[in-house]
Amino acid sequence: MPVKFGTDGWRDTMDGDFNLANVERVAQAYIDYYQAQGTAAKGFFVGYDHRVDSEVFARRTAEVIAGNGFPVMLSAQACPTQVVSFVVREQGLASGVMITASHNPPQYNGFKVKEPQGCSSFPETTDGIMKFLDHKPVEAQCIAPLQVYDPREAYFKYVESRIDFAKIKKSGLKIFIDPLFGSGSGYISELLARHGIDSVEINNQRDVKFGGFNPEPLAYNVPDFIKTIKQADSKFAIGLILDGDADRNGACGSDGQFINSQKVFSILFHHFAENLHKPGKLVHAFNGTKLLDKLAAELQREVLVTKIGFKYIAEEILRGGVLIGGEESGGYSASGNIPDRDGILNSLYLCEVVAAEQKTLEQIYAGLESRFGVHSYDRLDMHLANEQKDKVIQTLEQELPKEFLDKPTKAKEKFDGIKVHFADDSWLLFRASGTEPLLRIYCEAASDAEVARLLKSAEQFALQC
């Protein structure tokens, strides 16, 4: 059965190749790799999300590790992905595994590997694991301790050391939370409650179908949350959204208006650089908004652009000197924190910036637009067979179209996908997903209407390839 690691681990459908037998094979290859590295005796931590049978896959992974004679801790309950990263780094473990497919549809599950530094796996690590696949039979008869561990309290203290909860409480901010039925349920609300801050949380029970939506913090996945905020009719409110494993986050303004990830990233960078006056460079993926670059230029901050996938951002963070790194899909990591996405911590940073400025998210972002211009953004996910999505990329590589609709193209840039530039600073990016039969098309332009027009034209182009 084929097993392939993509940009952030191995993912597949549970009616396909993600099954217990293949999880055992990957778990055995995983422990064989770390045994060969000479670090396996340091131990491991295994976590899991709210998907179908995630706890079964996680326990079996832990049993294989223990069956090979190495210490392992299994999370006492479903937990966010970044909590696995946190435990691995704080306890000096060899590595960690998170059973999750993150924001993918409910039929998917996955096997994420975490580095000892507390970040996503590097290509050399996953390549090394794959070399040990089927190297020897699966060992699952536990001959080493398998400890059940609850990481919540240690993680809560970590977050509390970084957030000004007193300022949030004093501000009177009305806080709404939607964990999208995922493994981040209860985390933000409990952290706030520990400091006497009330919140309203919906969709916080386990639902393996995620309410009929994909567990990704996008506007079309949270209609009930937007409605909840609008009905509250608060003038000073914030909506916090987590993805299925809570390492990514999204947001809504006080009127329920969805605040996309490009805007969230811009607000976070503004907060750290201009409110908190923290030093360091900016790192963003190839599909990042140009508003980030303009703000960095004004502040004379160095900018590094990476491939898409947080592991590439984590590599730059680990090299040092980074204030914040982030990506379009809603994952960010700030200076001094674990070098991994953390939707819970970053959601609380959003509360902190709103409390500090006594302005809503939409007002803060409007201030950035008044300085750097309007940067409207959207993304189109096209479900295409692998052969067809690859053909789109090949066609663009061979020749740049002269225009999309009536908008002349200026140049193309090949890095992680194909980015098409236009004379007015707008752009389209075509990128084939490494984990799903998807072609993602990203667009930034000077208005929502222009973004919609360009995405429609790009979609028609892709269908004609």
Secondary structure, DSSP 8 states (H G I E B T S, - for coil): ----EETTEEEEETTTT-SHHHHHHHHHHHHHHHHHHT-GGG-EEEEE-SSTTHHHHHHHHHHHHHHTT--EEEESS---HHHHHHHHHHTT-SEEEEE--TTS-TTEEEEEEE-TTSSB--HHHHHHHHHTTTSS----S--S-EEEE--HHHHHHHHHTTS-HHHHHHHT-EEEEE-TTSTTTTHHHHHHHTTT---EE-S-S--TTGGGS-SS--GGG-HHHHHHHHHHT-SSEEEEEE-TTSSSEEEE-TTS-EE-HHHHHHHHHHIIIIIS----EEEEETT--HHHHHHHHHTT--EEEE-SSHHHHHHHHHHS-EEEEE-TTS-EEETTS-SS--HHHHHHHHHHHHHHHT--HHHHHHHHHHHH---EEEEEEEE--HHHHHHHHHHHHH---SEETTEEEEEEEESSSEEEEETTS-EEEEEE-SSSSEEEEEEEESSHHHHHHHHHHHHHHHHH-
